[in-house]
Amino acid sequence: MHGIATPGPALGRPLKVLLLLSSLHGGGAERVAVHLLNQHDPRRIDMRMGLLRKAGPYISHVRDMSRVLIAPDGEEHFNYDGPNSAQYAPGKLIGSAIRAPLAFRRMVAETRPDVVMSFLKGTNLLAWLSLMNLGRRRPRWIAREGNNVLAVINEEAPSDFVRKVSLALTRRAYRRADVVLSNSTDMAAGLVRDLALDPARMRMINNPIDLHAIAAMKDEPLGGLPNRPYIITAGRLEYQKAHEVLIRAFAASGIWRSHALVILGKGSRLDQLHRLAAQLGVGEHVRFIGFVANPYAWMARADLFVLPSRWEGFPTVAAEALACGAPLLLTDCSFGPRDVIEPGVSGELVPVDDEAALAAGIARLIADPQRRAAMREAGFARVKGFAIEAMVENYSSLFEELVPGATRDRLPARLPEPVPAL
């Protein structure tokens, strides 16, 4: 980043920032938002969070709920959980196009932020609509993207026509942002290429990892462990995460004879994955644990952490596994694994959707405890670069870069309504 200034003294007050999300369901993006809300310096940044729904496991992680605005009737109108493709149901589209931008617009009117930062494609589109027609008095807007946009659009769209419309709207919205923020190096390049963005408006900040919290939690007592060593993965049980590829690789590798496979996470494919494990004859060795409040205790006791994703943004869960001391085997997906590990040193990569390569990698690493010990040591050193303190500072500097300190016109007391039509 460049041209960073400190606006606090010139403004005579802390810089006001509003974070926008649909809920606190999900993973990396939601955790980043909660970390920022909890960890920011209030003397420097006056931060609020706006949610369409008071829902999700990370609600309990927010230290001060008085800083969180919730849209009225959120459960009725803004229930967006589930597979991405479900968002194209007519009722949800209407809610997204009309009610959600109005809800966000009211939050902007109430908090009058200097900077708005929205998270992930769906919320970014809603934020774009909510900030329309404010002209020069519009707050600066950061569209933060934490996933592979093209892959998400291709998975969620029910037809080629919808896919083209979704991509066109995404390009148009992201080009209106003052900054598009990615969380991995190769994603930043991909967004510039795929959405034809101005590289000067592109920024990158890796996801923060709370090393102190993980260190405190990873050795906590844990019930329900398998009665044998295990390998582990964690993530939503959806197509993106490719759990079926891992289960097939687990069966093909033969390590089920000595190890269990532990899967942390919830999702719509649970029953399908149960059936697959049973069909492959390894059902008794695959443990579906669901969502757990402390995944780190599970990771710390695993012989290997495997992430078979088809795409990512920045796989935070893999970086957290490094902090727990778990050796890593990841797919070389777009985007982020090469930011998390140095391939061949702090982890290993295999091609996406390659069951044979994944099975061979699992078997090879389980058979080589010295190799895993070396990866573990390198991983501990690598993950220090993602410490939460440094990442929060990077975000604060980005907010200050966008508001260079001159007194700015404040938002009007009554804001014009957004254009609801897509």
C-alpha positions in Angstrom: 0.0 0.0 0.0 1.1 3.6 -0.5 0.2 7.1 0.5 -0.9 6.1 4.0 -1.7 9.0 6.4 -3.0 9.1 9.9 -6.4 10.9 9.9 -7.3 10.9 13.6 -5.7 14.2 14.6 -6.9 16.0 11.5 -10.4 14.7 11.8 -10.4 15.4 15.5 -12.0 12.0 16.2 -11.4 8.3 15.5 -12.0 7.2 11.9 -15.5 5.6 11.6 -15.7 2.2 9.9 -18.8 0.1 9.3 -18.3 -3.7 8.5 -21.2 -5.2 6.5 -22.1 -9.0 6.5 -25.2 -11.0 6.0 -24.6 -12.9 9.2 -21.9 -14.6 11.2 -22.4 -18.0 9.7 -19.5 -19.2 7.5 -15.8 -19.2 8.0 -12.8 -17.1 7.2 -14.6 -13.8 6.3 -16.8 -13.8 9.3 -13.9 -14.6 11.6 -11.8 -11.7 10.1 -14.7 -9.3 10.7 -15.1 -10.4 14.3 -11.3 -10.2 14.9 -11.3 -6.6 13.5 -14.3 -5.6 15.7 -12.7 -7.1 18.8 -9.1 -6.1 18.2 -9.3 -2.6 16.8 -7.9 0.4 18.7 -10.9 2.6 19.6 -8.7 5.6 20.0 -7.9 5.3 16.3 -10.8 3.5 14.7 -14.5 3.7 15.8 -15.8 0.4 14.3 -19.3 -1.0 14.0 -20.7 -4.1 12.3 -23.9 -4.4 10.4 -25.7 -7.7 10.0 -28.8 -8.7 8.1 -29.3 -11.5 10.7 -28.2 -12.0 14.2 -27.1 -15.6 13.4 -24.1 -17.8 13.2 -21.6 -19.4 15.6 -19.3 -16.4 15.6 -22.0 -14.2 17.3 -20.8 -15.6 20.6 -17.2 -14.4 19.8 -18.2 -10.7 19.6 -17.0 -9.0 22.8 -19.3 -6.0 22.6 -22.7 -6.6 20.9 -23.6 -2.9 21.4 -21.3 -2.2 18.4 -23.4 -4.5 16.2 -26.5 -3.3 14.2 -29.1 -5.9 13.2 -31.6 -5.5 10.5 -35.2 -5.8 11.7 -37.0 -9.0 10.7 -33.7 -10.6 9.7 -34.8 -14.2 10.2 -37.8 -13.7 8.0 -36.2 -11.8 5.1 -32.5 -12.6 5.1 -32.0 -16.3 5.7 -29.2 -17.0 3.2 -27.6 -20.0 4.7 -27.1 -23.2 2.7 -25.7 -23.9 -0.8 -24.8 -20.9 -2.9 -27.2 -22.1 -5.6 -30.2 -21.7 -3.2 -29.7 -17.9 -3.3 -31.4 -17.8 -6.8 -34.8 -18.8 -5.5 -37.2 -15.9 -6.5 -38.1 -14.9 -2.9 -34.4 -14.7 -1.9 -33.6 -12.6 -5.0 -36.4 -10.2 -4.2 -35.1 -9.9 -0.6 -31.6 -9.3 -1.8 -32.5 -6.7 -4.4 -34.9 -4.6 -2.3 -34.9 -5.2 1.4 -31.2 -5.9 2.1 -29.9 -2.7 0.4 -32.5 -0.7 2.3 -31.4 -2.3 5.6 -27.7 -1.6 4.9 -28.6 2.0 3.8 -30.3 2.6 7.2 -27.2 1.3 9.0 -25.0 3.7 7.0 -27.4 6.6 7.9 -27.3 5.7 11.6 -23.5 5.3 11.9 -22.3 7.8 9.3 -19.1 6.0 8.6 -16.0 7.3 6.8 -15.4 3.8 5.4 -17.7 0.9 4.7 -16.2 -2.6 4.2 -18.4 -5.4 2.9 -17.5 -9.0 2.8 -17.9 -11.6 0.0 -19.7 -11.3 -3.4 -23.3 -11.4 -2.3 -22.9 -8.8 0.4 -20.7 -6.7 -1.9 -23.5 -6.6 -4.4 -25.9 -5.5 -1.7 -23.5 -2.9 -0.4 -23.1 -1.5 -4.0 -26.9 -1.0 -4.2 -27.1 0.5 -0.8 -24.4 3.1 -1.5 -25.9 4.3 -4.8 -26.9 8.0 -5.3 -24.8 9.4 -2.5 -22.4 11.2 -4.8 -19.4 12.8 -3.1 -20.9 12.3 0.3 -20.8 8.5 -0.1 -18.4 6.8 2.4 -15.4 5.2 0.9 -16.1 1.6 0.1 -13.9 -1.5 0.3 -15.3 -4.6 -1.4 -13.5 -7.4 0.4 -13.4 -10.6 -1.5 -12.4 -13.8 0.2 -13.2 -16.5 -2.4 -12.7 -17.4 -6.0 -15.4 -15.3 -7.6 -15.6 -17.1 -11.0 -15.7 -20.5 -9.3 -18.5 -19.3 -7.0 -20.5 -17.9 -9.9 -20.1 -21.1 -11.9 -21.3 -23.2 -9.0 -24.2 -21.2 -7.9 -25.8 -20.1 -11.2 -28.6 -22.3 -12.4 -28.1 -21.5 -16.1 -25.6 -19.9 -18.5 -27.8 -16.8 -18.8 -27.9 -16.3 -15.0 -24.1 -16.9 -14.9 -23.5 -14.2 -17.4 -25.8 -11.7 -15.7 -24.2 -12.5 -12.3 -20.7 -12.0 -13.7 -21.6 -8.7 -15.4 -23.2 -7.4 -12.2 -20.2 -8.4 -10.1 -17.8 -6.7 -12.5 -19.9 -3.6 -12.5 -20.1 -3.5 -8.7 -16.5 -4.2 -8.0 -15.4 -1.5 -10.4 -17.4 1.0 -8.3 -15.5 0.2 -5.1 -12.7 2.5 -4.0 -10.7 -0.5 -3.1 -11.1 -4.2 -3.8 -9.4 -6.2 -1.1 -8.3 -9.8 -1.5 -6.8 -12.1 1.1 -4.3 -13.9 -1.0 -1.7 -12.9 -3.6 -2.9 -15.0 -6.5 -6.5 -14.0 -5.8 -5.6 -10.3 -6.2 -4.1 -11.1 -9.7 -7.1 -13.2 -10.5 -9.6 -10.5 -9.6 -7.8 -7.9 -11.7 -7.8 -10.3 -14.6 -11.3 -11.9 -14.3 -13.2 -8.7 -13.4 -11.1 -6.3 -15.5 -10.3 -4.2 -12.4 -7.9 -1.3 -12.1 -4.8 -2.7 -10.5 -4.3 0.6 -8.6 -7.4 -0.1 -6.6 -6.4 -3.7 -5.7 -5.0 -4.4 -2.2 -4.2 -7.7 -0.5 -4.2 -8.6 3.3 -3.9 -12.2 4.3 -6.4 -13.4 6.9 -5.3 -12.9 10.5 -4.6 -15.8 12.8 -5.1 -15.4 16.6 -2.0 -17.3 17.6 -2.4 -16.6 21.4 -6.0 -17.9 21.4 -5.0 -21.0 19.5 -2.1 -21.7 21.8 -4.4 -21.4 24.8 -7.1 -23.7 23.3 -5.2 -26.4 21.4 -4.2 -28.4 24.5 -7.7 -28.3 26.2 -9.1 -31.7 27.1 -11.1 -33.3 24.3 -13.8 -35.9 24.5 -15.0 -38.2 21.8 -11.6 -38.9 20.2 -11.2 -41.9 17.9 -9.5 -44.9 19.6 -6.8 -44.7 17.0 -4.6 -42.1 15.3 -6.4 -39.9 12.8 -6.1 -37.4 10.0 -8.4 -34.4 9.9 -10.1 -31.9 7.6 -12.4 -29.0 8.4 -14.8 -27.0 6.3 -18.4 -26.7 5.2 -19.8 -29.9 3.7 -20.4 -28.4 0.3 -19.1 -29.0 -3.2 -16.3 -26.4 -2.9 -14.6 -28.4 -0.2 -14.5 -31.7 -2.1 -14.9 -34.0 0.9 -15.9 -36.8 -1.4 -12.5 -36.7 -3.0 -10.9 -37.0 0.4 -13.0 -39.9 1.4 -12.2 -41.8 -1.8 -8.5 -41.0 -1.3 -8.7 -42.1 2.3 -10.2 -45.4 1.2 -7.6 -45.9 -1.7 -4.6 -45.0 0.5 -5.1 -47.9 2.8 -4.4 -45.9 5.9 -7.9 -46.6 7.2 -6.3 -49.8 8.5 -4.3 -47.7 11.1 -6.0 -44.2 11.1 -9.5 -42.7 11.3 -10.6 -39.7 9.2 -12.1 -36.9 11.2 -14.3 -34.3 9.4 -15.2 -31.1 11.2 -18.0 -29.0 9.7 -21.7 -28.9 8.8 -23.4 -28.7 5.4 -25.9 -29.9 2.9 -23.9 -32.9 1.7 -23.6 -34.8 5.0 -26.0 -37.6 4.1 -24.3 -38.1 0.7 -20.9 -38.3 2.3 -22.1 -40.8 4.9 -23.4 -43.0 2.1 -20.1 -42.7 0.1 -18.0 -43.7 3.1 -20.2 -46.7 3.7 -20.2 -47.7 0.0 -16.4 -47.6 0.0 -16.2 -49.8 3.1 -14.6 -47.2 5.4 -17.8 -45.9 7.0 -16.8 -47.1 10.5 -13.4 -45.2 10.2 -14.8 -41.8 9.0 -16.0 -39.6 11.9 -18.4 -36.6 11.1 -18.0 -34.4 14.1 -20.0 -31.3 12.9 -19.2 -27.8 14.0 -17.1 -27.6 17.2 -16.3 -24.5 19.2 -12.7 -25.6 19.6 -11.4 -27.2 16.4 -7.8 -26.5 17.5 -7.8 -29.3 20.1 -8.7 -31.7 17.3 -6.1 -30.3 14.9 -3.3 -30.4 17.5 -3.8 -34.2 18.1 -4.0 -35.1 14.4 -1.2 -36.8 12.5 -2.0 -34.8 9.3 -4.4 -32.0 8.2 -5.7 -32.4 4.7 -7.6 -29.8 2.7 -8.9 -31.1 -0.6 -10.7 -27.9 -1.7 -11.6 -27.2 -5.4 -11.1 -23.5 -4.8 -10.5 -21.1 -1.9 -9.7 -17.5 -1.2 -7.2 -17.8 1.7 -7.7 -21.1 3.5 -7.7 -19.8 7.1 -8.4 -23.2 8.5 -5.1 -24.5 7.0 -3.1 -21.6 8.6 -4.8 -22.4 11.9 -3.8 -26.0 11.5 -0.2 -24.8 11.1 -0.5 -23.0 14.4 -1.7 -26.2 16.0 1.3 -28.1 14.8 -0.5 -30.2 12.2 1.5 -31.1 9.1 -0.4 -29.9 6.0 -1.4 -31.6 2.7 -3.4 -29.2 0.5 -4.7 -29.1 -3.0 -3.0 -26.5 -5.2 -6.3 -24.7 -5.8 -7.1 -21.2 -6.8 -6.5 -19.3 -4.5 -4.4 -19.1 -1.4 -2.6 -22.4 -0.5 0.8 -21.0 -1.7 0.3 -18.0 0.6 -0.3 -20.4 3.5 2.6 -22.7 3.0 6.0 -22.8 1.3 5.4 -26.0 -0.9 7.8 -28.8 0.0 8.9 -27.0 3.3 5.9 -26.2 5.5 3.4 -28.3 3.7 2.8 -30.2 0.5 0.5 -29.6 -2.5 -1.3 -32.1 -4.8 -3.5 -31.3 -7.9 -7.2 -30.5 -7.5 -9.7 -33.4 -7.9 -6.8 -35.9 -8.2 -7.8 -38.8 -5.9 -4.8 -40.9 -6.7 -2.3 -38.0 -6.0 -4.2 -37.2 -2.7 -4.2 -40.9 -1.7 -0.5 -41.2 -2.5 0.3 -38.0 -0.6 -1.6 -39.1 2.5 0.1 -42.6 2.5 3.5 -41.1 2.0 3.3 -38.6 4.8 1.7 -41.0 7.3 4.6 -43.4 6.6 7.2 -40.7 7.2 7.0 -39.3 10.8 10.3 -37.5 10.4 9.0 -35.6 7.3 5.9 -34.6 9.2 8.0 -33.4 12.2 10.1 -31.2 9.9 6.9 -29.8 8.3 5.5 -29.1 11.7 8.5 -27.1 12.7 8.5 -25.1 9.5 4.8 -24.5 9.8 5.2 -23.0 13.3 7.7 -20.5 11.8 5.5 -19.8 8.8 2.3 -19.0 10.6 3.9 -16.3 12.7 3.7 -14.1 9.6 -0.1 -14.2 9.9 -0.3 -13.0 13.5 -3.5 -11.1 14.2 -1.8 -8.0 15.5 0.0 -7.4 12.2 -3.1 -8.0 10.2 -5.2 -5.6 12.3 -2.6 -2.9 11.8 -2.7 -3.5 8.0 -6.5 -3.0 8.0 -6.2 0.1 10.1 -3.6 1.5 7.7 -5.8 0.7 4.7 -8.8 2.5 6.3 -6.6 5.5 6.9 -5.2 5.4 3.4 -8.7 5.9 2.1 -9.5 8.9 4.3 -6.3 11.1 4.2 -7.3 13.4 7.0 -9.0 16.4 5.4 -12.3 17.4 6.9 -15.0 15.8 4.7 -18.7 16.6 4.3 -20.7 14.3 6.6 -23.5 12.2 5.3 -27.0 13.9 5.2 -29.4 13.1 8.0 -31.8 11.6 5.4 -30.3 9.5 2.7 -31.8 8.9 -0.8 -33.2 5.4 -1.2 -31.1 2.9 -3.3 -32.1 1.8 -6.7 -33.7 -1.7 -6.0 -33.8 -3.0 -9.6 -30.9 -5.2 -10.7 
